[in-house]
């Protein structure tokens, strides 16, 4: 799959149903990570029933984390896998950034990162509630008209 096709917006493709967060990418990349076994098993088992996606923000954050912890070659291997289409990258819109700003202000008592808030905004926009993540922030965030909805973390 060409990078242009893979990195384009996903709205013209079949619906995605699971967001992949930085922590899951890292757990898949680092065999010594405490979540590696669970992440690897879940990912292998879920490939047939899931369409995975992430944001351009989470992609950059993941590459940097892998680069800083595991080295340049590991980061490039990660990017190579992304380029092969293991996950679809969705763009972050100006509206997503506005929503992320609102999320950060609403949850100022939490330590959400900008990448977390952007992830939440994109997931809401795409109506995706499953997150392949190990970040507890995905358990804390609530959305919906009365903040009654929450994301489902897998595995």
N, C-alpha and C positions, 0 to 999 in steps of 0.2 A: 504494500500500500504506500502510495507516495505521501511524504510529509504534508503536502498542501491539502490533500484529501483528508488525511487523518486529523490534522489540526484545525480544520474548518469547523464551522458551527454544526452542531449535531441535529438541529431541528428537522432537517430533511431526511434523517435516518430513522430507523426504528427506535422506539423509546429506550433510554438507558434506565436501569433500575438499581444500580449500586454505585455510589460514589466511593472512590479510593482516596484516602487521606495519606499524608506524608508518613505517618507512623507505620501504616501498613506497607507502603513501598519500602521503607527502611527495614522492617522486619523480614520482608521477602529477600532483601539484598544481603543482610548480615546473618550468616549462619550461627553466630554466637549470641544473637539477640534473644532475649527471653521469650519473645513472641514468635520467633521464626517458625517453629514447628506448627503452631496453631495457624499462623498466617499461610504457610505453604500448603497445609492440608485443606484449609478452607478454599484458597484460591483454586487449587487443582479440582476440588469437588464442585465448585460453583461455576466453573467456566461454561458448562453446558446450559445452565439455566439463567445466567446473568449476562447483562451487557454492562461492562464496567466503564466508568468515565471519571475524569478528574478535571481540575481547572488548570489553566496556564500558571496561576499563582502557586498551586500545590506542586506542580511539576518543577518549577524553579526551586521551591523550598526543598523538595525531595532531592534534587540533583545536588544542591549545596550541602545538605546534611550528609548524603552518601559520600560526596567529595571530601568533606571535612573529617568524617569518621573512618571511611574505608579506603580513601585515595581516589586519584584521578581515573585510573583504569576502571574501578568499580562504578564510578559515576558515569563514565562513558558507556559501559556495558548496560547500565540502567537506561540511559538515553537511547542506546541502540535497540533495546527491547521495546521501548515506547515507539520508536520510529517504525518498528515492524507491525504496530497496530495492536498490541496487547490490551490497550485501553484507548478510549477516545478522549481527546483533549477538547474541552469546551472553552470558548472565549468568555472573558469577564466583561460585561457591559458597563457603561456608565451608570445605568440604573442599579446594577449589582453593587457597584462601589458606593453609591448613595445609600443603599440598603445596609451595606456593611458598616458604614459610618453610624447609621441609626442603631444597629445592633450593638456596636461598641459603646455607644452612649447609654443605651438602655441597660446594658450589662456591665456598667463601669466597675461594679464590685467584683467582677470575675477577671481572670487574666487571659481572656480570649486574645489571640493574635489577630492581626489584620487578615492573615490567610484563613484562620478559623472563620471569621465573620464573613469573608467573601465566600467561603465554602457553603456556609449556612444559607447565604443569600441566593446562590446559584441553585442549591438543592431545592429551596422553596420555589424559585421560579420554575424549575423543571418538574416540580411535584414529585421529587424523589425522597423517600424517607429512610432508605437503607444506606448505611455508611460502613464500609470496610475500614475500620479505624480502631485504634487503641487509646485515643485521646478522650479523656473523661469530659472534656468540654462538649462533646457531641451528646453526652447524657444530660448536661445541665441546660442546654439551650432549649427554649420552648417557642413554638410559633403557632400560628392560627389566629383567628379573630379574637379569641380569649386566652391566647397562650396556652391552649390545652393540648397541643400536639407535641410529640417529641420524636426524635430520630431513633431508629432501631440500629444498634451496633452489631455487626457481625465480624468475626465469628462469635 
